[in-house]
Amino acid sequence: MEQLKRKTGRIDFDPDNVERGLSQLVMTLVELIRQLVERHAIRRVEGGTLTDDEIERLGNALMDLEVKMDELKKVFNLTDDDLNIDLGPLGNLL
């Protein structure tokens, strides 16, 4: 039987599919932290507090993390929209 189209914007904790819901929650938190680190890195680069070598290493690390996130999204069959959970009156997380 084909699965019903899932709602986007909410964590899916269907008892029959707990692994996917848990992976969605964990991946959402990792993506939030990744974006915060990226924003902080940009502020440090713009503020001139990093050497050229540090900027290059930071850029490579952020690119590697983004690639790994894309790989994990494929493994768990998640999209960017799945990671942007709805916080109700607060709006979307990301």
Secondary structure, DSSP 8 states (H G I E B T S, - for coil): -------TTS----GGGHHHHHHHHHHHHHHHHHHHHHHHHHHHHHHT-S-HHHHHHHHHHHHHHHHHHHHHHHHTT--HHHHS-B-GGG-B--
